[in-house]
Amino acid sequence: MLKKQYHQDTLTATQLFGNNFEDTLQEYILANRIDVLAMITYPRNFWDRLFHPSITKRMSYHTQIPLLAIPASTVF
């Protein structure tokens, strides 16, 4: 849908695999000279926040490029 709306080839979605999320993503960023990283955040309850720390927050400390955190809509 986004490729149809934006005719230039500036948007890329990739699925990565690895043992450590932050390191795998950082390696991909360096190898492909990525300019900005966009991540989607989802609303979570107290227990989820307590026992499952935010990956987006961890990446904000780990990455050297700008990070855009987009809150997900709960209404589909």
Secondary structure in CASP SS format (residue, H / E / C, confidence):
PFRMAT SS
TARGET T0000
AUTHOR 0000-0000-0000
METHOD secondary structure of the structure
MODEL  1
M C 1.00
L H 1.00
K H 1.00
K H 1.00
Q H 1.00
Y C 1.00
H C 1.00
Q C 1.00
D C 1.00
T C 1.00
L C 1.00
T C 1.00
A C 1.00
T C 1.00
Q C 1.00
L C 1.00
F C 1.00
G C 1.00
N C 1.00
N C 1.00
F H 1.00
E H 1.00
D H 1.00
T H 1.00
L H 1.00
Q H 1.00
E H 1.00
Y H 1.00
I H 1.00
L H 1.00
A H 1.00
N H 1.00
R C 1.00
I C 1.00
D C 1.00
V C 1.00
L E 1.00
A E 1.00
M E 1.00
I E 1.00
T E 1.00
Y C 1.00
P C 1.00
R C 1.00
N C 1.00
F H 1.00
W H 1.00
D H 1.00
R H 1.00
L H 1.00
F H 1.00
H C 1.00
P C 1.00
S C 1.00
I H 1.00
T H 1.00
K H 1.00
R H 1.00
M H 1.00
S H 1.00
Y H 1.00
H H 1.00
T C 1.00
Q C 1.00
I C 1.00
P C 1.00
L E 1.00
L E 1.00
A E 1.00
I E 1.00
P E 1.00
A C 1.00
S C 1.00
T C 1.00
V C 1.00
F C 1.00
END
